[in-house]
């Protein structure tokens, strides 16, 4: 079936919104990206999307900083279903005493954990073809590689006010996601 560019753009917007929500700790936005019955699996994190959010919060909230970057996405449309593969690289700044040492070991110092992998998703557009929204019905996250790096200068406390990102409404990108808030 020949899908419109608007369908690809809508799916790409969900993918980008998801990573924004992770890095800005805007957990309340996640309901905009997953169908109510969506399932999720990435390493030891799995279950329905709501339990994923709880587990992701436990993993990411203690990080000093994170940044999830998306690469190319392949699309395989089949009516109102689309299979996608999206490459990603995720950087995590891990503090000493990190509580989830089964995922990122406690090295006793601040370090960077880089994960490269892919999101293999099933998107579905449910409801009317013209008003239905594309959302994730199933996500499988895959590790392709990971690396732990010693870092310096990761503390941004000495940068001028407004020069670093925020995880609340002070962040300049807050206006970008306003439409997801209803």
C-alpha angles and dihedrals in degrees: 000000000000107000123199125248086244089067092054090046092050091052092046088052091054091050092050093044091052093056091044090054091050097049097040091043090235093153093164089068093064093085087067093061103043132058112239092254096042120138127211136196128175117152109304092348112091145136134076117342093260093056088045089057091051091049093044090052090052089051102040105032093070091050114103089222140347135191124187114195124192126215131185122338125208117206128207109183122198108172109289091352126079128187113208138183115199123183115222141180119200125194120199126185105213121202126211111274094030106183100219100059092160087071103029114015121230103248094175092242137067111274141162121249112198119194122188120188147108140277108221105193142178110212122193131192106213128190126018114003091234099043103026117111126226110237137161114272096173132011127190115184117202130195115223094173142332136198138188116220131191107235141192131196097027093132108093096188091111097054118103119270109276095019094098128056122258132214095223141049092300089074110102090226092065090095090056093064097040092106090062091057092069 
